[in-house]
Amino acid sequence: MFCPKCGKETDASGKFCQWCGTDIESIPAKPVATPEEDEGPEIGVYAGLGRRFIAFIVDMILVLLSGGIVIAFFSLTNGLKYAYFMTVSGVSYHDITEAGTLDAALAPVVAAFGMLIIVVPWLYFAGFESSRSQATPGKVLMGLRVTDMDGNKPAVARTTLRFFGKFISTLIIFIGFLMIGFTKKHQGLHDKIAGTVVLLD
């Protein structure tokens, strides 16, 4: 056995450490530290992959509709047209714009897709999930809500981190989303990054 004070190996049959003289029996042994499997208390019923997937589909339909309205409002539809002509129809950028330059063709494309893929979805997900309902319309429909690890309403910074974490979940061949079905608290990689969980109401 080892002395709990000096740490040196000593005779198991002896009452005192042969190295430092400590009364071995009087010092309680330190418990072996075991890392917790999950951080935070149990705060409710965690939503599984099925419900969350349906909620996500509903939300994506609403995001696309909202994005289309925003793009039309800001007159960014040319960006979608240019992208279509250059990628699908094979039209050269020289023939698309009056200036005939790559910059003139790409600027509307970047603006339109930036609005459609980043700005509108970010405002939608981060805004709704940090609101009083703690849920997007899709999650409300499926009886879900987003909380932090203690069951409290998440701040905008946390839901923003959760949103951008979804890009990482997507880039690793959607493994970050599949984690929802295998982790104890049904957390995707983006949930773990942001410190959030999705609960059943």
N, C-alpha and C positions, 0 to 999 in steps of 0.2 A: 504494500500500500504506500501512498504518498502522504507526506506531512502536509496538512492544510495551511500551515504557516510558511514554511520555507520551500515547500514543493519537492523536497528530495525524497527519494525512495527510502523507506524505513522498514524495520521488522514488523510484520503484521501482528505478531504476538505481543509486542511490547506496548506499554501504556504511554510511554514518553518517546518523543523523537530522539533517536541516537545522535542527530546532528545539531539540533538547536535546543533540545530539552523540553519542547512544548508538550503539554498534556494533550495528547491526540484525542482522547475521548471527550474532553471538555469543549473542543471546538467543533461546531456542527459542520458537516461536509456541505460544500457549496453545491446547489442543484445544477444539473447540467442544463445549459441554456439551449433551448430549442426555438428556432425561429417560428413565428406565427405563420400559419398557412395563408391567411388573408388579413389585411389591415382593416380596422374599423369593426364596429359592432354589427350584429344582425339587425336590420332595420325594417324588414318587410319581406314580401314575396317578390323575388327577382324575376323579371320578364324574360321569357325564352326567345329563341331565334324566330320561331314561327310568327308570333304576334308582332315582333319588331320588324320583320320583313314586310308584312302586309302594311304596317304603318309607314314604312319607308317608301313603298310603292305609291301610296296615297300622297305622301308629301312630295315625291318627285314629280307627280302629275301637276300638283299645285305650284311647285317651283317653276316648272317649264311654262305653265300658263302665265304666272307672274313675270317671269323673265321675258316672255314674248311681249307682254304689255309694256314693260319698262324699256325694252329695246325699241319698240315702236314710238314710245313717248319721247325718247332721246334721239330719235331718227338714226338709229344704228343698224337699220335693216340692210343697208348697203354692205355692211361687213359680212352678213350671212350670205348675201348674193355673191360677193367676191369669192368667199370661201368655196361656195358651190361651183362657180365657174372654173376656178383654178384647180380644184381637186377632182371634181366629177366630170365636168365637160372638157377639161384640158385646155381651156383658153389661157393664153399667155397674159401676164400682168400688163404687158405693153398695151394690150387692146381693151383693158377693163376701165381704166381711169383716163381722164383728160390729160393728166401729167404724163402718164405712161411709165411711171417709175414704180419700183418695188415698194418703196416707202408709202407711196400714195395708196397702193392696193392693200398693204398689210396693216396699216394703222386702223382702218375701220374694222378689219377682221379681229385684231387683238382687242379692240374696245368692245365689240359685240360679244365675243366669247368670254372675255374677262367679266363682263356684266352677267352673262348667262351661267357661267360655271363657278365663279367665285363670289362676286358682290351680292347678287340676289339670294343665292343659297345661304351665304353666311348670315345676312340680315334675317332671313327666314328662320333658320335653325337656332342661331344664337339668341335671336330676339324672343322667339316663342318659348324656348327651353329655360330662359332666365326670367320669364314673366310670371305672373301670379299662378297661372295654370301649370307651369313647369313642363309644358308639353306642346308639341306642334299639333296642328289639326289632325294629322294622321294618328298621332299617339293618343290624342283625346278620344278619337273614334275607337281605338283598340283598348282604352282604359289603362293607359300607361302614363308615367311621369318620370322626369329626370331629377335626381337628387345628388348631392355630394355624398361622401362616404358615411356621414353622420345622419343622413336623411333630411338635410336642410336644403332650401332652395338655392340652386347654384347661381353664382354671380355671372355677369356677362363675360368677364375674362375667362372663367372656367368653361362656359359653353362655347366661347370662341375657340379655346384650345381644343375642345372636344370636336368641333367642326373641322378644324384644320388637321386634327389627328386622323380623320377619316381618309384623307389623301394618302397617309402612310399605310393605313389598313388596305386601301385599294392597290397601292403600288406593289405590295408583297403578295400579289395574286389573290387578293381578297381574303387572305388568311386572317387578317385582323378582324374581319367580320365573322368568320367561321369560329373564332375563339369564343363567341357568345354561346355557342352550343356546348362547349367543353369546360369552361371555367366555372368555379363554384358559385360565384355571384353573377354568372352570365354576363361578364364584362368583355366587350370587344377591346382590341388594342387601343382604340381611341378613348374608350372609357378609362382604361388603366392610365393612359397618358394624362387625362384631365382629372382623374380622381372622382369619377362619377359612376352611378349605377342607374339602371332603369327598373322601376318598380311597378307592380300591378296596383291600381287604385282599389 
